[in-house]
Amino acid sequence: MNADQVLRSLQQRVELSGELRAHDLEALRTWMELVSRLSKAVLDAKVDERRMRLSEQTAAEFVVAMKAVLVALGHDPSHPAVLRVVSTQLRALDAGAGA
């Protein structure tokens, strides 16, 4: 049964007898809990997706800025010595963030 069917069944029962049974209310409560959990899961997924896009965008902007700084200082960002220093410092930064 889907939520619409549960509600229609409850409506018919109330119209016919004028009362609801405990089982009817339990079925309604169960459906409301499921809908609530599903709504939260959808919301959480969208927040996580947005957070991931923001992280990716920030990382891309950081790379552009880092390259611009290196070029402005007269360094070739693709030079092996520059790559080694940048790589070492980024690993150290990443290790510090995980601590």
Phi, psi and omega in degrees: 000137174265174185300321180296319179295319178299313181295319179295319178298316178296318180298315180297318181297317180295319180295324181281315187249342182078012181216161175242141177268162179302322179298321179297314180294324178295319178298317178295316179299317180299315180295321179295321178295317179297316179297319179297314179296319179296317179299317179296318179298318179295315179298314179300320180296319180292321178295315179297320178297316179296318179298319179294316179298319179295318178297317179296318179295317179297318179297317179296319179293324178296317179298315179298315180296317180298316178296319180296320178296314180298317179296317180298330178273003176086019180253146175272114182301339180266359179293136183305321180293320179293316178300319181296313181296313180298315180299315179299316182291322179292322176297318179296320178295317180295319179295322179291327180288331181278349184280000000 
